[in-house]
Amino acid sequence: MDIATMAGLTDLSSVRANHTVQEIRETAELAKRHGFACAFALPAHIPLLVDLLRDRPDVKIGGTIGFPDGSATTRGKVAEARELVEMGANELDVVANITWLRSGMFERVEEDLRAVIAAAGGNLVKVILECHYLDDPQIVAGCEAAINAGAAFVKTGTGWTPTGATLHNTKLLVETAKGRCKVKASGGIRDLETFEAMRAIGVERFGLGVRSAIELLNSLA
């Protein structure tokens, strides 16, 4: 795998609460230099990201909804989706309501996600299941809810939890989705071996924080 291939499969992000404006600038610069698929920032920083990437329409602008816990009201998530699109985001990653997933309230999860996806106005939406908190049946049910709601991707995590993407949960999502949506692995991917192994089982997009991405880029140089 070369740098161009890795970058083209990857969303680059600075979405932790302690990321600085300088790190968001570094994210945009790195995304432009290597042609990453998408660059993500938290909602308040989307205008800055749009400005930094104005000359690179091939690098998508990613915005987050319901970070990091997914427990905002549906109306709140819908409003967030609309505002992100108005600001210039064209890929949206929304956190599914973790409490509802863990409580077996899968119809509520689907309704919540369906409203957000409708509000996205045709822009690509990825649903984060935050697998760290879920058992396998909940992951499967959450994946089905996301597919039924119209998600383009299901995603393993926000990167805010102790664990994120594992070979087990990515394989479970790929097997559940059966091509009805794509799978994004995010959270804890630190080396090329893991990246390649997940790609081999069918993961089609990866999420890397800017520091992790720099480590992987250095290993490919």
KOLMARVO-81006 format. One record per residue: x, y, z of N, C-alpha, C in turn; residue in three letters. Coordinates in nm, 2 decimals, decimal comma. Layout:
KOLMARVO-81006
PT   n_xx   n_yy   n_zz  ca_xx  ca_yy  ca_zz   c_xx   c_yy   c_zz resn
PT      X      Y      Z      X      Y      Z      X      Y      Z  ala
...
This chain:
KOLMARVO-81006
PT   n_xx   n_yy   n_zz  ca_xx  ca_yy  ca_zz   c_xx   c_yy   c_zz resn
PT   0,08  -0,12   0,00   0,00   0,00   0,00   0,09   0,12   0,00  met
PT   0,05   0,22  -0,08   0,13   0,35  -0,09   0,05   0,46  -0,02  asp
PT   0,11   0,58  -0,01   0,05   0,69   0,07  -0,08   0,73   0,00  ile
PT  -0,08   0,74  -0,13  -0,20   0,78  -0,20  -0,32   0,69  -0,18  ala
PT  -0,29   0,56  -0,18  -0,40   0,46  -0,15  -0,46   0,48  -0,01  thr
PT  -0,36   0,49   0,09  -0,40   0,50   0,23  -0,49   0,63   0,25  met
PT  -0,44   0,74   0,19  -0,50   0,87   0,21  -0,64   0,87   0,15  ala
PT  -0,65   0,81   0,03  -0,78   0,80  -0,04  -0,89   0,72   0,03  gly
PT  -0,85   0,64   0,12  -0,94   0,56   0,20  -0,97   0,61   0,34  leu
PT  -0,92   0,73   0,37  -0,91   0,78   0,51  -0,97   0,91   0,53  thr
PT  -1,05   0,92   0,63  -1,10   1,05   0,69  -1,00   1,10   0,79  asp
PT  -0,95   1,21   0,78  -0,85   1,27   0,87  -0,93   1,36   0,97  leu
PT  -0,90   1,35   1,10  -0,98   1,43   1,19  -0,90   1,49   1,30  ser
PT  -0,96   1,60   1,35  -0,92   1,67   1,47  -1,05   1,70   1,55  ser
PT  -1,11   1,60   1,61  -1,24   1,61   1,67  -1,25   1,58   1,82  val
PT  -1,13   1,58   1,88  -1,14   1,57   2,03  -1,15   1,71   2,09  arg
PT  -1,21   1,71   2,21  -1,23   1,84   2,28  -1,11   1,92   2,30  ala
PT  -0,99   1,85   2,31  -0,87   1,93   2,34  -0,79   1,96   2,22  asn
PT  -0,84   1,93   2,10  -0,76   1,97   1,98  -0,76   2,12   1,97  his
PT  -0,65   2,17   1,92  -0,63   2,32   1,91  -0,66   2,36   1,76  thr
PT  -0,67   2,49   1,75  -0,69   2,55   1,61  -0,57   2,51   1,53  val
PT  -0,45   2,51   1,58  -0,33   2,47   1,51  -0,34   2,33   1,46  gln
PT  -0,39   2,24   1,54  -0,41   2,10   1,49  -0,51   2,09   1,38  glu
PT  -0,62   2,17   1,39  -0,72   2,17   1,28  -0,65   2,22   1,15  ile
PT  -0,56   2,33   1,16  -0,49   2,37   1,05  -0,39   2,26   0,99  arg
PT  -0,33   2,19   1,08  -0,24   2,08   1,04  -0,32   1,97   0,97  glu
PT  -0,44   1,95   1,02  -0,53   1,85   0,96  -0,56   1,89   0,81  thr
PT  -0,60   2,01   0,79  -0,63   2,06   0,66  -0,51   2,05   0,57  ala
PT  -0,39   2,09   0,62  -0,27   2,09   0,54  -0,23   1,95   0,50  glu
PT  -0,24   1,86   0,59  -0,21   1,72   0,56  -0,31   1,66   0,46  leu
PT  -0,44   1,69   0,48  -0,54   1,64   0,39  -0,51   1,69   0,25  ala
PT  -0,47   1,82   0,23  -0,44   1,87   0,10  -0,31   1,81   0,04  lys
PT  -0,21   1,79   0,12  -0,09   1,75   0,07  -0,09   1,61   0,02  arg
PT  -0,18   1,52   0,08  -0,18   1,38   0,05  -0,31   1,34  -0,02  his
PT  -0,41   1,42  -0,02  -0,53   1,39  -0,09  -0,62   1,29   0,00  gly
PT  -0,63   1,32   0,13  -0,72   1,24   0,21  -0,86   1,26   0,16  phe
PT  -0,94   1,15   0,19  -1,08   1,15   0,14  -1,16   1,27   0,20  ala
PT  -1,14   1,29   0,33  -1,22   1,39   0,40  -1,15   1,44   0,52  cys
PT  -1,17   1,57   0,56  -1,12   1,62   0,68  -1,23   1,66   0,77  ala
PT  -1,22   1,62   0,90  -1,32   1,64   1,00  -1,28   1,74   1,11  phe
PT  -1,37   1,82   1,16  -1,36   1,90   1,28  -1,49   1,90   1,35  ala
PT  -1,49   1,95   1,47  -1,61   1,96   1,55  -1,69   2,08   1,49  leu
PT  -1,82   2,09   1,52  -1,91   2,19   1,45  -1,86   2,33   1,44  pro
PT  -1,82   2,38   1,56  -1,78   2,52   1,56  -1,66   2,56   1,47  ala
PT  -1,59   2,46   1,43  -1,46   2,48   1,35  -1,48   2,45   1,20  his
PT  -1,60   2,42   1,16  -1,63   2,39   1,02  -1,60   2,51   0,93  ile
PT  -1,64   2,63   0,97  -1,61   2,74   0,88  -1,46   2,76   0,86  pro
PT  -1,38   2,73   0,96  -1,23   2,74   0,94  -1,19   2,63   0,85  leu
PT  -1,24   2,51   0,86  -1,20   2,40   0,78  -1,24   2,43   0,63  leu
PT  -1,36   2,48   0,61  -1,41   2,52   0,48  -1,31   2,62   0,42  val
PT  -1,27   2,72   0,49  -1,18   2,82   0,44  -1,04   2,76   0,41  asp
PT  -0,99   2,67   0,49  -0,86   2,62   0,47  -0,86   2,52   0,35  leu
PT  -0,97   2,46   0,31  -0,98   2,36   0,20  -1,05   2,42   0,08  leu
PT  -1,07   2,55   0,08  -1,15   2,61  -0,03  -1,09   2,58  -0,17  arg
PT  -0,96   2,56  -0,18  -0,90   2,54  -0,30  -0,88   2,39  -0,34  asp
PT  -0,94   2,30  -0,25  -0,93   2,16  -0,27  -1,07   2,09  -0,26  arg
PT  -1,16   2,11  -0,36  -1,29   2,05  -0,35  -1,29   1,90  -0,35  pro
PT  -1,18   1,84  -0,39  -1,17   1,69  -0,39  -1,16   1,64  -0,25  asp
PT  -1,12   1,72  -0,15  -1,11   1,68  -0,01  -1,24   1,72   0,06  val
PT  -1,32   1,63   0,10  -1,46   1,66   0,15  -1,44   1,72   0,29  lys
PT  -1,54   1,80   0,33  -1,55   1,86   0,46  -1,64   1,78   0,55  ile
PT  -1,59   1,73   0,66  -1,67   1,64   0,75  -1,71   1,71   0,88  gly
PT  -1,84   1,70   0,91  -1,89   1,75   1,04  -1,95   1,64   1,12  gly
PT  -1,94   1,67   1,25  -1,99   1,57   1,35  -2,13   1,61   1,41  thr
PT  -2,21   1,51   1,44  -2,34   1,53   1,49  -2,36   1,45   1,62  ile
PT  -2,40   1,51   1,73  -2,42   1,43   1,85  -2,30   1,38   1,92  gly
PT  -2,18   1,44   1,89  -2,06   1,40   1,95  -2,06   1,43   2,10  phe
PT  -2,00   1,34   2,19  -1,96   1,21   2,15  -2,05   1,10   2,20  pro
PT  -2,17   1,14   2,26  -2,25   1,04   2,32  -2,38   1,00   2,25  asp
PT  -2,42   1,08   2,15  -2,54   1,05   2,07  -2,67   1,08   2,14  gly
PT  -2,67   1,15   2,26  -2,79   1,16   2,33  -2,86   1,29   2,32  ser
PT  -2,82   1,37   2,22  -2,90   1,49   2,19  -3,04   1,45   2,14  ala
PT  -3,13   1,54   2,15  -3,27   1,51   2,10  -3,26   1,50   1,95  thr
PT  -3,36   1,44   1,89  -3,37   1,43   1,75  -3,37   1,57   1,68  thr
PT  -3,45   1,66   1,74  -3,46   1,79   1,69  -3,33   1,86   1,69  arg
PT  -3,25   1,84   1,80  -3,12   1,90   1,81  -3,02   1,84   1,71  gly
PT  -3,03   1,71   1,68  -2,94   1,65   1,58  -2,98   1,70   1,44  lys
PT  -3,11   1,71   1,42  -3,16   1,76   1,29  -3,11   1,90   1,26  val
PT  -3,12   1,99   1,37  -3,07   2,13   1,35  -2,92   2,13   1,33  ala
PT  -2,85   2,04   1,40  -2,70   2,04   1,38  -2,67   2,00   1,24  glu
PT  -2,74   1,90   1,19  -2,71   1,85   1,05  -2,74   1,97   0,95  ala
PT  -2,85   2,04   0,96  -2,88   2,14   0,87  -2,78   2,26   0,88  arg
PT  -2,73   2,29   1,00  -2,64   2,40   1,02  -2,50   2,36   0,96  glu
PT  -2,46   2,23   0,98  -2,34   2,19   0,92  -2,34   2,20   0,77  leu
PT  -2,45   2,15   0,71  -2,46   2,16   0,56  -2,45   2,31   0,52  val
PT  -2,52   2,39   0,59  -2,53   2,54   0,55  -2,38   2,60   0,56  glu
PT  -2,30   2,55   0,66  -2,17   2,60   0,67  -2,07   2,55   0,57  met
PT  -2,11   2,44   0,50  -2,02   2,38   0,40  -1,98   2,24   0,41  gly
PT  -2,02   2,17   0,52  -1,99   2,03   0,54  -2,07   1,95   0,43  ala
PT  -2,00   1,85   0,38  -2,07   1,76   0,28  -2,05   1,61   0,31  asn
PT  -2,00   1,58   0,43  -2,00   1,45   0,49  -2,03   1,46   0,64  glu
PT  -2,13   1,39   0,69  -2,17   1,40   0,83  -2,16   1,27   0,90  leu
PT  -2,10   1,27   1,01  -2,09   1,15   1,10  -2,17   1,17   1,22  asp
PT  -2,28   1,09   1,24  -2,37   1,11   1,35  -2,36   1,00   1,45  val
PT  -2,36   1,03   1,58  -2,35   0,92   1,68  -2,49   0,87   1,71  val
PT  -2,52   0,74   1,69  -2,64   0,69   1,73  -2,66   0,70   1,88  ala
PT  -2,79   0,70   1,93  -2,82   0,72   2,07  -2,78   0,59   2,14  asn
PT  -2,67   0,60   2,22  -2,61   0,48   2,28  -2,70   0,42   2,38  ile
PT  -2,76   0,51   2,46  -2,86   0,46   2,56  -2,97   0,37   2,50  thr
PT  -3,02   0,42   2,39  -3,13   0,35   2,33  -3,08   0,22   2,27  trp
PT  -2,96   0,22   2,21  -2,90   0,09   2,16  -2,89  -0,01   2,27  leu
PT  -2,83   0,03   2,38  -2,81  -0,06   2,50  -2,94  -0,10   2,56  arg
PT  -3,04  -0,03   2,54  -3,17  -0,06   2,60  -3,27  -0,13   2,51  ser
PT  -3,22  -0,17   2,39  -3,30  -0,24   2,30  -3,41  -0,16   2,22  gly
PT  -3,39  -0,03   2,23  -3,49   0,06   2,17  -3,45   0,09   2,02  met
PT  -3,45  -0,01   1,94  -3,39   0,00   1,81  -3,48   0,08   1,71  phe
PT  -3,61   0,07   1,73  -3,70   0,15   1,64  -3,68   0,30   1,67  glu
PT  -3,66   0,34   1,79  -3,63   0,48   1,83  -3,50   0,52   1,76  arg
PT  -3,40   0,44   1,77  -3,27   0,47   1,70  -3,29   0,49   1,55  val
PT  -3,36   0,40   1,49  -3,39   0,42   1,35  -3,46   0,55   1,31  glu
PT  -3,56   0,58   1,39  -3,64   0,71   1,37  -3,55   0,83   1,38  glu
PT  -3,46   0,83   1,49  -3,37   0,93   1,51  -3,27   0,95   1,39  asp
PT  -3,22   0,84   1,35  -3,12   0,85   1,24  -3,19   0,89   1,11  leu
PT  -3,31   0,84   1,08  -3,38   0,87   0,96  -3,40   1,02   0,95  arg
PT  -3,44   1,08   1,06  -3,46   1,23   1,06  -3,33   1,30   1,03  ala
PT  -3,22   1,26   1,08  -3,09   1,33   1,06  -3,05   1,31   0,91  val
PT  -3,07   1,19   0,86  -3,03   1,16   0,72  -3,12   1,25   0,63  ile
PT  -3,24   1,26   0,66  -3,33   1,34   0,57  -3,28   1,49   0,58  ala
PT  -3,24   1,53   0,70  -3,20   1,67   0,71  -3,06   1,70   0,64  ala
PT  -2,99   1,59   0,61  -2,86   1,61   0,55  -2,87   1,65   0,40  ala
PT  -2,99   1,64   0,35  -3,01   1,69   0,21  -2,94   1,62   0,10  gly
PT  -2,92   1,49   0,12  -2,85   1,42   0,02  -2,70   1,40   0,04  gly
PT  -2,65   1,47   0,14  -2,51   1,46   0,17  -2,48   1,33   0,24  asn
PT  -2,36   1,27   0,22  -2,33   1,14   0,27  -2,33   1,14   0,43  leu
PT  -2,40   1,04   0,49  -2,41   1,03   0,63  -2,35   0,90   0,68  val
PT  -2,27   0,90   0,78  -2,21   0,78   0,84  -2,27   0,77   0,98  lys
PT  -2,31   0,66   1,02  -2,37   0,64   1,16  -2,27   0,57   1,25  val
PT  -2,24   0,64   1,36  -2,14   0,58   1,45  -2,22   0,50   1,56  ile
PT  -2,18   0,38   1,58  -2,24   0,29   1,67  -2,17   0,28   1,81  leu
PT  -2,05   0,34   1,82  -1,97   0,34   1,94  -1,97   0,20   2,00  glu
PT  -1,90   0,11   1,92  -1,90  -0,04   1,95  -1,84  -0,07   2,09  cys
PT  -1,76   0,02   2,14  -1,70  -0,01   2,28  -1,81  -0,04   2,38  his
PT  -1,92   0,03   2,37  -2,03   0,01   2,47  -2,13  -0,09   2,44  tyr
PT  -2,12  -0,16   2,32  -2,22  -0,25   2,28  -2,18  -0,39   2,27  leu
PT  -2,27  -0,49   2,29  -2,24  -0,63   2,27  -2,27  -0,66   2,12  asp
PT  -2,24  -0,78   2,08  -2,26  -0,81   1,94  -2,40  -0,80   1,89  asp
PT  -2,50  -0,85   1,97  -2,64  -0,83   1,92  -2,68  -0,68   1,90  pro
PT  -2,63  -0,60   1,99  -2,66  -0,46   1,98  -2,59  -0,39   1,86  gln
PT  -2,47  -0,44   1,83  -2,40  -0,39   1,72  -2,48  -0,43   1,59  ile
PT  -2,52  -0,55   1,58  -2,60  -0,60   1,47  -2,73  -0,52   1,45  val
PT  -2,80  -0,51   1,56  -2,93  -0,43   1,56  -2,90  -0,29   1,52  ala
PT  -2,80  -0,23   1,57  -2,77  -0,09   1,54  -2,73  -0,07   1,39  gly
PT  -2,66  -0,17   1,34  -2,63  -0,17   1,20  -2,75  -0,18   1,11  cys
PT  -2,84  -0,26   1,15  -2,97  -0,28   1,08  -3,05  -0,15   1,08  glu
PT  -3,05  -0,09   1,20  -3,13   0,04   1,21  -3,07   0,15   1,12  ala
PT  -2,94   0,16   1,12  -2,87   0,25   1,04  -2,90   0,23   0,89  ala
PT  -2,89   0,11   0,85  -2,92   0,07   0,71  -3,07   0,11   0,67  ile
PT  -3,16   0,07   0,76  -3,30   0,10   0,73  -3,33   0,25   0,73  asn
PT  -3,25   0,33   0,80  -3,26   0,47   0,80  -3,20   0,54   0,68  ala
PT  -3,12   0,47   0,61  -3,06   0,52   0,48  -2,91   0,56   0,49  gly
PT  -2,84   0,51   0,59  -2,70   0,55   0,61  -2,62   0,50   0,50  ala
PT  -2,52   0,58   0,46  -2,42   0,53   0,36  -2,31   0,44   0,42  ala
PT  -2,28   0,47   0,55  -2,18   0,39   0,62  -2,23   0,37   0,76  phe
PT  -2,18   0,26   0,82  -2,18   0,24   0,97  -2,03   0,25   1,01  val
PT  -2,01   0,30   1,13  -1,88   0,33   1,18  -1,86   0,28   1,32  lys
PT  -1,74   0,24   1,35  -1,72   0,17   1,48  -1,71   0,26   1,60  thr
PT  -1,67   0,38   1,59  -1,66   0,46   1,70  -1,62   0,61   1,68  gly
PT  -1,63   0,69   1,78  -1,59   0,83   1,77  -1,44   0,85   1,79  thr
PT  -1,37   0,76   1,85  -1,24   0,78   1,89  -1,22   0,83   2,03  gly
PT  -1,34   0,85   2,10  -1,33   0,91   2,23  -1,34   0,80   2,34  trp
PT  -1,35   0,67   2,30  -1,36   0,57   2,40  -1,23   0,49   2,41  thr
PT  -1,22   0,40   2,52  -1,09   0,33   2,53  -1,06   0,24   2,42  pro
PT  -1,16   0,18   2,35  -1,14   0,10   2,23  -1,23   0,15   2,12  thr
PT  -1,19   0,12   2,00  -1,27   0,16   1,89  -1,29   0,05   1,79  gly
PT  -1,22   0,06   1,68  -1,22  -0,05   1,57  -1,14  -0,17   1,61  ala
PT  -1,20  -0,28   1,61  -1,13  -0,41   1,62  -1,16  -0,50   1,50  thr
PT  -1,07  -0,60   1,48  -1,10  -0,69   1,38  -1,24  -0,76   1,40  leu
PT  -1,27  -0,79   1,52  -1,40  -0,85   1,55  -1,52  -0,76   1,51  his
PT  -1,52  -0,64   1,56  -1,64  -0,56   1,54  -1,65  -0,51   1,39  asn
PT  -1,53  -0,49   1,33  -1,54  -0,45   1,19  -1,59  -0,56   1,10  thr
PT  -1,54  -0,68   1,13  -1,59  -0,80   1,05  -1,74  -0,82   1,08  lys
PT  -1,79  -0,80   1,20  -1,93  -0,82   1,23  -2,01  -0,72   1,15  leu
PT  -1,97  -0,59   1,15  -2,04  -0,49   1,07  -2,04  -0,52   0,92  leu
PT  -1,93  -0,56   0,87  -1,92  -0,60   0,72  -2,02  -0,72   0,69  val
PT  -2,02  -0,82   0,78  -2,10  -0,93   0,76  -2,25  -0,90   0,78  glu
PT  -2,28  -0,81   0,86  -2,42  -0,76   0,88  -2,47  -0,68   0,77  thr
PT  -2,38  -0,59   0,73  -2,42  -0,49   0,62  -2,45  -0,56   0,49  ala
PT  -2,37  -0,67   0,46  -2,38  -0,74   0,33  -2,39  -0,65   0,21  lys
PT  -2,31  -0,55   0,21  -2,31  -0,46   0,09  -2,42  -0,36   0,09  gly
PT  -2,51  -0,36   0,19  -2,63  -0,26   0,19  -2,58  -0,12   0,23  arg
PT  -2,47  -0,12   0,30  -2,40   0,01   0,33  -2,26  -0,03   0,35  cys
PT  -2,17   0,07   0,35  -2,03   0,05   0,37  -1,99   0,06   0,52  lys
PT  -1,87   0,02   0,55  -1,82   0,02   0,69  -1,70   0,11   0,70  val
PT  -1,70   0,19   0,80  -1,58   0,28   0,84  -1,53   0,23   0,97  lys
PT  -1,40   0,21   0,97  -1,33   0,17   1,10  -1,26   0,29   1,15  ala
PT  -1,29   0,32   1,28  -1,23   0,44   1,34  -1,21   0,42   1,49  ser
PT  -1,10   0,46   1,54  -1,07   0,45   1,68  -0,97   0,34   1,71  gly
PT  -0,84   0,38   1,74  -0,74   0,29   1,78  -0,66   0,23   1,67  gly
PT  -0,67   0,27   1,55  -0,59   0,22   1,44  -0,46   0,29   1,44  ile
PT  -0,35   0,21   1,48  -0,22   0,27   1,51  -0,11   0,22   1,41  arg
PT  -0,14   0,12   1,33  -0,04   0,06   1,25  -0,09   0,01   1,12  asp
PT   0,00   0,00   1,02  -0,04  -0,04   0,89  -0,10  -0,19   0,88  leu
PT  -0,04  -0,27   0,97  -0,09  -0,41   0,97  -0,24  -0,42   1,00  glu
PT  -0,28  -0,34   1,10  -0,43  -0,33   1,14  -0,51  -0,27   1,02  thr
PT  -0,46  -0,17   0,97  -0,52  -0,10   0,85  -0,55  -0,20   0,74  phe
PT  -0,44  -0,27   0,70  -0,45  -0,37   0,59  -0,54  -0,48   0,62  glu
PT  -0,54  -0,53   0,75  -0,62  -0,64   0,79  -0,77  -0,61   0,78  ala
PT  -0,80  -0,49   0,82  -0,94  -0,44   0,82  -0,98  -0,42   0,67  met
PT  -0,90  -0,36   0,59  -0,93  -0,34   0,45  -0,95  -0,48   0,39  arg
PT  -0,88  -0,58   0,42  -0,89  -0,71   0,36  -1,03  -0,78   0,39  ala
PT  -1,09  -0,74   0,51  -1,22  -0,80   0,54  -1,33  -0,72   0,49  ile
PT  -1,31  -0,61   0,43  -1,41  -0,53   0,36  -1,44  -0,39   0,41  gly
PT  -1,36  -0,34   0,50  -1,37  -0,20   0,55  -1,33  -0,11   0,43  val
PT  -1,42  -0,01   0,40  -1,40   0,08   0,28  -1,36   0,22   0,32  glu
PT  -1,37   0,26   0,45  -1,32   0,39   0,49  -1,26   0,38   0,63  arg
PT  -1,16   0,46   0,66  -1,10   0,46   0,79  -1,10   0,60   0,84  phe
PT  -1,10   0,61   0,98  -1,09   0,73   1,04  -0,97   0,74   1,13  gly
PT  -0,88   0,84   1,10  -0,76   0,86   1,18  -0,75   1,00   1,23  leu
PT  -0,71   1,01   1,36  -0,67   1,14   1,41  -0,54   1,18   1,34  gly
PT  -0,52   1,31   1,35  -0,41   1,37   1,27  -0,27   1,31   1,32  val
PT  -0,26   1,29   1,45  -0,13   1,23   1,50  -0,11   1,09   1,45  arg
PT  -0,22   1,01   1,46  -0,21   0,87   1,41  -0,18   0,86   1,26  ser
PT  -0,24   0,95   1,19  -0,22   0,96   1,05  -0,07   0,99   1,01  ala
PT  -0,01   1,08   1,09   0,13   1,12   1,06   0,22   0,99   1,09  ile
PT   0,19   0,92   1,19   0,26   0,80   1,22   0,25   0,70   1,11  glu
PT   0,13   0,68   1,05   0,12   0,58   0,94   0,18   0,63   0,82  leu
PT   0,17   0,76   0,79   0,24   0,82   0,67   0,39   0,80   0,68  leu
PT   0,45   0,82   0,80   0,59   0,80   0,82   0,63   0,66   0,79  asn
PT   0,55   0,57   0,83   0,58   0,43   0,81   0,58   0,39   0,66  ser
PT   0,50   0,47   0,58   0,49   0,44   0,44   0,60   0,52   0,36  leu
PT   0,66   0,61   0,42   0,76   0,70   0,35   0,88   0,62   0,30  ala
